[in-house]
Amino acid sequence: MQVGGPSWTVEYGRRDGVTANITLANEELPSALNSGPQLQSNFESKGFNLQQMVALSGKTSAADAKGKTNVVFSPI
């Protein structure tokens, strides 16, 4: 799905670990209940700017709007 805006190439797969940590995920990942300013603060603490936050969040939102629940990033 293309909706315009910024894009960049990303590698497939995780490179930072081989196990999941639910405690760390709950501490580090933003909540679906966060406000806009809370989300912006969370993304900025990870080095992302507002435009990048919107681009990363938009993939999920655009898929939700189309009624697709299982979206896979297409190869570039």
N, C-alpha and C positions, 0 to 999 in steps of 0.2 A: 504494500500500500504506500503510495507517495502522497504527501500532503504539503511538500515544499519545506523550506527552512534549511538549517545547517545539517550537514551529514559528515561522517568520517568513517573510515574503515576500522573494524575491530577484529581481533583474532577470536576464533572459537574456543570455547572451553575455559575452565578455571585454571589459573596458574599459581594461585596463592595458597593452596592447601588441598588436602585429600580427605578431610573430615569436616563435618558440619558442627557448628557450636551455637545451639539455640540461645544460650545466655548472651553471647556476644552479638548475635543477630538482633535480639530484642533490644539491646543497648544501643547498637549502631545504626540500624535501619530505621527510616522514618515510619511513623505510624500512619495508617489511613485516616486517622482522626486528627492529625496535625493541621494547624491553620497554615495559611500561605506564608506568613512571616516565620513560623516554626520550620516549615519545609525549606525555605530559603536559607535559614541559619544552618540547618543540618547539612544541606548540600555545600554551602560555603565552607563549612568546617572540613569538608573533604576536598576542597580545592576547585569546586565547580562554581561558575558564575550563573546568573539568573537565566541567561539564554540557554546554557547547557542543561540546566535543571528542567526547563520547559521542554527542550528537545527530548531528553531522556524520559520524562513523564508522559510526553505526548504519544509515544509508541503504544503504551498501554491504553491510554484514554481513547485514541483513535480506534483501536481494536475493539474496545468496549462499546463504542458508539455504533460500530458495524455489527455488534452481536457475536463477535468471535471470542471464544474463551481460551483457545489454545493457539497463541500466536508465536511463530518462530521467526527470528530475524533471518532475512534472505541473504544469501552470499552476495558479496559485492564484486 
